[in-house]
Amino acid sequence: MIQRCAIYARYSSENQRVASIEDQVRVCRARAEREGWQVVGAFTDHAVSGATALRPGYQALLRALRAGEVDVVLTESLDRLSRDQEHIAGFFKQARFAGARIVTLAEGEISELHVGLKGTMGALYLKDLADKTRRGLEGRVREGRSGGGVCYGYRVVRGPIGRDGEPERGLREIDAPQAAVVQRVFREFAAGQSPIAIAKRLNAEGIPGPRGGLWSDGALRGHARVGTGLLRNEIYVGRLVWNRRRWIKDPTTGRRLARQNAAEAVVAEDVPDLRIIDQELWDRVQVRLAEAARPQCSPAGQRSGDDQLWQYRRPRHLLSGKVVCGACGGGFVASARDYLACKAAFRQGACDNAVRLRRPHLEAQVLAALGSELMQPDLVAEFVAEFTRELNRLVAEMTAGTDGKRRELESVRRKLAGLVDAIADGLRAPGLQGRLDELEARKATLEAEIAAAGQGSALPRLHPNIAGLYRERVARLREALEADEGGDLLEEARALIDRVEVHPPAEPGGPPRLELIGELTAMLRAAGVGGERGPRTAKSPLAAANGLDVFLGTRSVDAGTGFEPVTFRL
């Protein structure tokens, strides 16, 4: 039987030669041809480190293995598959489970011994490489050269060729057009303009951001603790700072995460030739940034310790984080006291949805909609009928053949009792124990199937007055929220809402259109319906009120119910 062979090839970022992939595949094909294997696919990853399993080619190879499409995995060497001990061991287990072999040109057929030794060697190689790279970058920074990418306002200078035949790296010079933008941002911020206003004006003038896209207030303001953001970057006053953060890999997801380094690990060097901002302007900007970061809280409203942190982090309003733009899909954020606006439109000028809504007014609209329109009796009746039909179908499937299984179980029990009596009377015959084990196993299987069928009665039932129960509960929640009781009641009310979409007016000067998507699982819970099964969201119409065209909707219904409600509009 001809064995199916999958070839895997990879080159990492330290070897940026595309031809390396072609060379690996070529020599592997030659080996497969000599062995008489049929090559069913070549899986490749370009410029991806072997320390991560998040590689498209590697993941595709794993899927082919699990699907039983591969008998032999062929690669140049084991470290092409992975340099991570855990990943190598996991891949080896996957291959063994699929009945496939791993063969490399360097080591031959891979065994547990190869996995242990080569995995350890690969991990040590990566650690040694990281240490050497870090030492090299630190030395470069201490010489006043860049240890990272190109910062906005500068460009790369190709240095002279060194003794190793490579150009000197890390040299930078000021990019005059970008430096002018940096100076403008600092001046405007020091003059009292907000990062939002500055970013919007830069975008309106078509000036590309640091990564070639749009400017945002976050790119200007950054984060005080980690020293990010254009307005906090010390390179603009001729001070090169390196190693503020380190990157580690999450062992579960494989994602790289940033961690703050200790102050003594940070390296800083003066580079006066790269100064763009004078010291006086820099100091004014830093003072204003510090003032903006200071908490704005009245003494009467202050809390202390963990309680204060919790109150700061938990949502303070009914719709916090739940209002989205129907035009661009971005979130709505505070644009002024008690006003919400599209973040992309308000802070970046990148969206045409200019709708601004008063938060208290919108919250009142949503609460009214939740209580009066989201579970209208006719829509609920339609849903309950369809839900009940699906529930009955599931119960019928689960209980099908139960009577026959009960009769068979009684027969098995009688046979077991007869065998036990025979053994007690001294009967000894070949195969008697085997027959006894067979009947015991069948008895256990039948009992489990009958018990599972009996669980059909435990499936959720919907109260015929579910809409009335729900409206009563929402009315009580609304009264409590209006009395400013908040806390857990606020969280309960928020759970009823999936999101509120704000769409621009259909006609100039008209009211905006709002779409409220409710979380039906939470609604059923509010109405006193238990159980984990059932619908996930609900959709129904709401008439225009208070100058706002409001429409209530749904995303989907749990596939377990087989029911997708029709969209209605008034």
C-alpha positions in Angstrom: 0.0 0.0 0.0 1.4 3.4 -1.0 1.8 5.7 1.9 0.6 9.3 1.8 3.3 11.8 2.6 2.9 15.4 3.8 5.9 17.7 3.5 6.5 20.6 5.9 8.9 23.4 5.3 9.6 26.6 7.2 12.2 29.3 7.5 12.3 31.7 10.4 12.8 35.4 10.6 16.5 35.1 11.2 16.9 33.6 7.7 14.9 35.7 5.3 15.7 33.7 2.2 12.5 32.7 0.4 14.4 30.1 -1.7 15.0 28.2 1.5 11.4 27.0 1.4 11.7 25.8 -2.2 15.0 24.0 -1.3 13.4 22.2 1.6 10.4 21.1 -0.4 12.6 19.9 -3.3 14.9 17.7 -1.2 11.9 16.3 0.7 10.1 15.4 -2.6 13.3 13.6 -3.8 13.3 11.6 -0.5 9.6 10.7 -0.9 10.1 9.6 -4.5 13.0 7.3 -3.4 10.8 5.8 -0.7 7.8 5.4 -3.0 5.6 7.7 -1.0 2.8 9.7 -2.6 3.1 13.4 -1.7 -0.4 14.6 -0.9 0.6 18.2 0.1 3.4 20.6 1.0 2.7 22.8 4.0 4.9 25.9 4.4 5.4 28.8 6.7 7.4 31.8 5.6 9.4 33.9 8.0 7.7 32.5 11.1 9.5 31.5 14.3 9.5 27.9 15.3 8.8 28.9 18.9 5.1 29.5 18.1 2.4 27.0 17.0 0.3 29.9 15.5 1.5 29.2 12.0 -0.9 28.7 9.1 1.0 25.9 7.5 1.6 24.1 10.7 -2.0 24.3 11.7 -3.1 23.1 8.3 -0.8 20.1 8.7 -2.3 19.3 12.1 -5.8 19.4 10.6 -4.7 17.0 7.8 -3.2 14.7 10.5 -6.4 14.7 12.5 -8.5 14.0 9.4 -6.5 10.9 8.7 -5.1 12.2 5.4 -1.5 11.6 6.1 0.6 8.5 6.8 4.1 10.1 6.9 5.1 13.7 7.8 8.4 14.5 6.1 10.5 17.6 6.9 14.2 18.6 6.7 14.8 18.4 10.5 12.7 18.3 13.6 13.3 21.9 14.5 11.6 22.9 11.2 8.4 21.6 12.9 9.0 23.4 16.1 11.7 24.6 18.5 9.3 24.4 21.5 9.5 21.3 23.6 5.7 21.3 24.4 4.8 21.8 20.7 7.1 19.0 19.5 5.8 16.6 22.1 2.2 17.5 21.3 2.7 17.1 17.5 4.4 13.7 18.1 1.3 12.6 20.1 -1.0 13.8 17.4 0.9 11.9 14.8 0.9 8.7 16.8 -2.8 9.0 17.5 -3.4 9.4 13.8 -1.3 6.4 13.0 1.3 8.5 11.1 5.1 8.6 11.3 7.4 11.6 11.5 10.5 11.3 9.3 13.2 14.0 8.9 16.1 14.1 6.5 18.5 14.9 9.3 17.4 12.4 12.0 15.4 9.8 10.2 12.3 8.4 11.8 11.5 10.3 14.9 11.0 8.5 18.2 10.4 9.6 21.8 14.2 10.0 22.3 14.4 12.5 19.4 11.5 14.4 20.8 13.1 14.8 24.2 16.6 15.6 23.1 15.9 17.8 20.1 13.1 19.6 21.9 15.5 20.5 24.7 18.2 21.5 22.3 15.7 23.7 20.3 14.5 25.4 23.5 18.1 26.1 24.6 18.9 27.5 21.2 16.0 29.9 21.4 17.0 31.1 24.8 20.6 31.5 23.8 19.6 33.4 20.7 17.3 35.7 22.7 20.1 36.5 25.2 22.6 37.3 22.4 20.1 39.5 20.6 19.3 41.3 23.8 23.0 41.9 24.6 23.5 43.1 21.0 20.6 45.6 21.2 21.7 46.9 24.6 25.2 47.6 23.2 23.7 49.3 20.2 21.6 51.6 22.4 24.5 52.5 24.7 26.3 53.7 21.6 23.4 56.0 20.9 21.8 53.9 18.1 18.3 52.7 17.9 17.5 49.3 19.4 14.0 49.0 17.8 11.9 50.2 14.9 11.7 53.6 13.3 9.9 56.2 15.4 7.6 58.8 13.8 9.7 61.9 12.9 12.8 59.9 11.9 14.1 57.8 9.1 16.6 55.0 8.8 20.2 55.9 7.7 22.1 53.2 5.9 25.4 53.0 7.8 28.9 52.1 6.6 29.8 48.5 5.9 31.4 46.8 8.8 34.1 44.1 9.0 31.4 41.4 8.9 30.2 42.7 5.5 26.9 44.0 7.0 25.9 47.7 7.2 26.0 49.3 10.6 22.5 49.2 12.0 20.4 51.4 14.3 21.4 54.8 12.8 18.6 57.4 12.5 18.2 60.9 11.3 15.4 63.5 11.6 12.7 63.4 8.9 11.9 67.1 8.3 8.2 66.8 7.2 7.3 64.4 10.0 9.3 66.4 12.5 7.2 69.4 11.6 4.0 67.4 12.4 5.5 66.4 15.8 6.3 70.0 16.6 2.8 71.1 15.6 1.2 68.4 17.8 3.3 69.5 20.8 2.5 73.2 20.3 -1.2 72.7 19.8 -1.5 70.5 22.9 0.5 72.9 25.0 -1.8 75.7 23.8 -4.8 73.8 25.3 -6.1 71.7 22.4 -7.2 68.2 23.1 -5.6 65.1 21.6 -9.0 64.4 20.0 -9.2 67.7 18.3 -5.6 67.5 17.1 -6.1 64.0 15.7 -9.3 65.0 13.9 -7.6 68.0 12.3 -4.6 65.9 11.1 -7.0 63.3 9.6 -9.0 66.0 7.9 -5.9 67.4 6.3 -4.9 64.0 5.0 -1.7 63.7 7.0 -0.8 60.0 7.4 -0.5 58.7 11.0 2.6 56.9 12.3 1.6 53.6 10.7 0.3 55.2 7.5 -3.3 55.1 8.7 -5.5 57.5 10.7 -4.4 59.5 13.7 -6.2 58.8 17.0 -6.1 60.5 20.4 -4.6 57.4 21.9 -1.6 57.5 19.6 -0.9 61.1 20.8 -1.7 60.7 24.5 -0.4 57.1 25.0 -0.1 55.6 28.5 1.7 57.3 31.3 2.8 54.1 33.1 4.6 52.6 30.1 5.7 55.9 28.5 3.9 55.3 25.2 2.3 57.9 22.9 3.8 60.7 20.8 3.5 63.3 23.5 5.4 61.2 26.0 8.2 59.9 23.7 11.5 61.1 25.2 13.3 60.6 21.8 11.9 64.0 20.8 14.0 65.7 23.4 17.1 63.7 22.5 16.9 60.9 25.0 16.8 57.3 23.7 15.1 54.9 26.1 15.1 51.2 25.6 13.9 48.0 27.4 10.9 49.5 29.2 9.0 46.4 28.4 9.7 42.7 27.7 7.6 40.3 25.8 6.6 36.9 27.0 4.5 34.1 25.4 1.2 32.9 26.9 1.6 29.1 27.1 -2.1 28.6 26.5 -2.7 30.9 23.5 0.8 31.3 22.2 0.2 35.1 22.0 3.0 37.6 22.9 2.1 39.7 25.9 4.0 42.8 27.2 5.3 43.0 30.8 6.8 46.1 32.4 10.5 45.8 33.3 12.1 47.0 36.5 13.4 50.5 36.5 17.1 49.3 36.8 16.7 47.3 33.6 15.8 50.3 31.5 18.6 51.8 29.4 18.6 55.5 28.5 21.2 57.4 26.5 21.3 61.1 25.4 21.2 61.6 21.6 21.2 65.4 21.1 21.3 65.1 17.3 17.8 63.6 17.3 16.2 66.4 19.4 13.0 67.8 17.8 11.3 69.5 20.7 12.9 72.1 23.0 12.9 71.5 26.7 10.6 74.3 27.6 7.8 73.1 25.3 8.4 69.5 26.5 8.0 70.5 30.1 4.8 72.3 29.5 3.3 69.3 27.7 4.3 66.9 30.4 2.7 69.2 33.1 -0.6 69.2 31.1 -0.5 65.5 30.6 0.0 65.0 34.4 -2.9 67.3 35.2 -5.2 65.5 32.7 -4.3 62.1 34.3 -5.2 63.3 37.8 -8.5 61.7 39.0 -11.4 64.2 38.8 -13.4 63.2 41.9 -15.1 65.3 44.6 -14.1 64.5 48.2 -17.7 63.6 49.0 -17.7 61.0 46.2 -14.3 59.4 47.1 -13.9 55.9 48.2 -10.8 54.1 49.4 -9.0 50.8 48.9 -10.5 48.0 46.9 -14.0 49.4 47.1 -12.9 52.5 45.2 -11.1 50.4 42.5 -14.2 48.2 42.1 -16.5 51.2 41.7 -14.1 52.7 39.1 -13.9 49.5 37.0 -17.5 48.3 37.1 -19.9 50.0 34.6 -21.6 53.1 36.0 -24.3 53.4 33.4 -26.9 51.2 31.9 -25.4 51.4 28.4 -21.7 51.6 29.2 -19.9 49.8 26.4 -23.2 48.7 24.7 -23.8 51.5 22.2 -22.3 51.0 18.8 -22.3 52.9 15.5 -24.6 51.5 12.8 -22.4 53.1 10.1 -18.9 52.0 11.0 -19.4 49.4 13.7 -17.3 51.3 16.2 -18.3 52.2 19.7 -20.0 55.3 21.0 -18.0 57.2 23.7 -18.6 60.2 25.8 -18.3 63.4 23.7 -19.3 65.8 26.5 -21.0 65.5 29.9 -23.9 63.1 29.4 -23.5 63.0 25.6 -22.5 60.0 23.5 -21.1 60.1 19.9 -19.3 57.7 17.5 -15.7 57.4 18.5 -14.5 57.3 14.9 -16.5 60.4 14.0 -15.9 62.4 17.2 -12.2 61.6 17.8 -10.8 60.8 14.4 -13.2 62.3 11.8 -13.2 58.9 10.1 -17.0 58.2 10.1 -19.9 60.2 8.7 -22.3 59.3 11.5 -22.5 62.7 13.3 -25.3 61.7 15.7 -24.9 62.8 19.3 -27.3 61.5 21.9 -28.0 62.5 25.5 -27.2 59.4 27.6 -30.0 59.8 30.2 -32.5 60.3 27.4 -31.2 57.2 25.5 -31.3 55.1 28.7 -34.9 56.1 29.4 -35.8 55.1 25.8 -34.1 51.7 26.2 -35.7 50.9 29.6 -39.1 51.8 28.1 -38.4 49.6 25.1 -37.3 46.7 27.3 -40.4 46.9 29.4 -43.1 47.6 26.8 -42.1 46.4 23.4 -39.3 43.8 23.5 -41.6 40.9 24.5 -44.9 41.8 22.8 -47.6 39.1 23.5 -48.2 38.2 19.8 -44.4 37.8 19.2 -44.0 35.8 22.4 -46.9 33.6 21.5 -45.3 32.8 18.2 -42.0 32.1 19.8 -43.5 29.9 22.6 -45.5 27.9 20.0 -42.4 27.2 17.9 -40.2 26.6 21.0 -42.8 24.1 22.3 -42.9 22.3 18.9 -39.1 21.9 18.9 -39.1 20.8 22.5 -41.7 18.1 21.8 -39.6 16.9 18.8 -36.5 16.7 21.0 -38.4 14.8 23.7 -39.8 12.4 21.1 -36.3 11.7 19.8 -35.0 11.1 23.3 -37.8 8.8 24.3 -38.1 6.9 21.0 -37.7 3.1 21.6 -37.7 3.5 25.4 -40.5 0.9 25.9 -38.6 -1.7 23.9 -35.4 -1.0 25.8 -37.3 -1.4 29.1 -38.5 -4.8 27.9 -35.0 -5.8 26.9 -33.6 -4.7 30.2 -36.1 -6.9 32.1 -35.0 -9.8 29.9 -31.3 -9.2 30.5 -32.0 -9.0 34.3 -33.8 -12.4 34.2 -30.9 -14.0 32.3 -28.4 -12.6 34.7 -30.4 -13.9 37.6 -30.6 -17.3 36.0 -26.8 -17.4 35.4 -26.1 -16.3 39.0 -28.4 -19.1 40.3 -26.7 -21.7 38.1 -23.2 -20.6 39.3 -24.5 -20.8 42.9 -25.7 -24.4 42.2 -22.1 -25.3 41.2 -22.5 -25.1 37.4 -19.1 -24.6 35.7 -19.0 -24.4 31.9 -16.6 -22.8 29.3 -17.6 -19.3 28.3 -19.9 -18.9 31.3 -18.0 -15.9 32.8 -17.7 -14.3 29.3 -21.5 -14.5 28.9 -22.0 -13.1 32.4 -19.8 -10.1 31.5 -21.6 -9.5 28.3 -25.0 -9.4 30.0 -23.7 -7.0 32.7 -22.3 -4.7 30.0 -25.6 -4.7 28.1 -27.5 -4.1 31.3 -25.4 -1.0 32.1 -25.9 0.3 28.5 -29.7 -0.1 28.6 -29.9 1.6 32.0 -27.9 4.6 30.8 -30.0 5.0 27.6 -33.3 4.8 29.6 -32.0 7.3 32.1 -30.9 9.7 29.3 -34.4 9.4 27.7 -36.0 10.2 31.0 -34.2 13.6 31.1 -36.6 14.8 28.4 -39.0 15.8 31.1 -36.3 18.1 32.5 -36.1 20.2 29.4 -37.2 23.8 30.0 -40.9 24.8 29.6 -42.0 28.3 28.9 -44.7 29.9 31.1 -47.8 30.9 29.0 -47.7 34.4 30.7 -43.9 34.8 30.2 -44.4 38.3 28.6 -46.4 39.5 31.6 -43.9 38.2 34.1 -41.1 39.7 32.2 -42.7 43.2 32.0 -43.4 43.1 35.8 -39.7 42.4 36.5 -38.4 45.1 34.1 -40.8 47.6 35.7 -39.4 46.8 39.1 -35.9 47.2 37.8 -36.7 50.5 36.2 -38.2 51.9 39.4 -35.1 50.8 41.3 -32.7 52.3 38.8 -34.7 55.6 38.8 -34.3 55.6 42.6 -30.6 55.3 42.0 -30.2 52.0 43.8 -27.8 50.8 41.1 -25.3 48.0 42.1 -26.4 44.5 41.3 -29.7 45.8 39.9 -27.8 47.8 37.3 -25.9 44.6 36.2 -29.2 42.7 36.0 -30.7 45.4 33.7 -27.5 45.5 31.6 -27.7 41.8 31.1 -31.0 42.2 29.2 -29.2 44.3 26.5 -26.8 42.9 24.0 -26.2 46.2 22.2 -27.8 49.4 20.9 -27.0 50.3 17.3 -27.2 54.0 16.3 -27.8 54.6 12.6 -27.7 58.0 10.8 -31.0 59.6 9.9 -32.6 58.3 6.7 -33.1 61.9 5.5 -31.1 65.0 6.4 -32.6 66.7 9.5 -34.5 63.6 10.5 -34.2 61.7 13.7 -31.5 59.0 14.1 -32.6 55.3 14.0 -31.9 53.2 17.0 -31.8 49.4 17.0 -31.9 47.6 20.3 -30.8 44.0 20.4 -32.0 42.2 23.5 -30.4 39.2 25.3 -33.3 36.8 25.4 -31.6 34.3 27.7 -31.4 37.1 30.3 -35.0 38.1 29.6 -36.3 34.5 30.2 -34.3 34.4 33.4 -35.9 37.8 34.4 -39.3 36.2 33.8 -38.5 33.3 36.1 -37.7 30.7 33.4 -34.8 28.4 34.3 -32.6 26.0 32.4 -29.6 26.3 30.1 -31.3 25.5 26.9 -33.3 27.9 24.9 -33.1 31.1 22.8 -30.2 33.5 23.1 -31.6 36.8 21.8 -34.9 38.4 20.7 -36.0 40.9 18.0 -39.2 42.9 17.8 -40.3 46.4 16.7 -40.7 49.6 18.7 -42.6 52.7 17.5 -40.9 56.0 17.3 -40.9 58.0 20.5 -39.6 61.3 21.7 -38.2 62.2 18.3 -36.1 59.0 18.0 -36.9 56.3 15.4 -36.3 53.1 17.6 -36.2 49.5 16.3 -35.7 46.5 18.5 -33.9 43.5 17.0 -32.1 40.2 17.5 -28.9 38.6 16.4 -29.8 34.9 16.5 -31.4 32.1 18.3 -29.6 29.1 19.8 -29.3 26.4 17.1 -30.6 23.9 19.6 -34.1 25.4 19.3 -34.2 25.4 15.5 -36.2 28.7 15.6 -35.3 32.0 14.0 -38.0 34.6 14.7 -39.2 36.9 11.9 -38.2 40.5 11.9 -41.1 42.9 12.3 -41.3 46.7 12.0 -44.0 49.2 12.8 
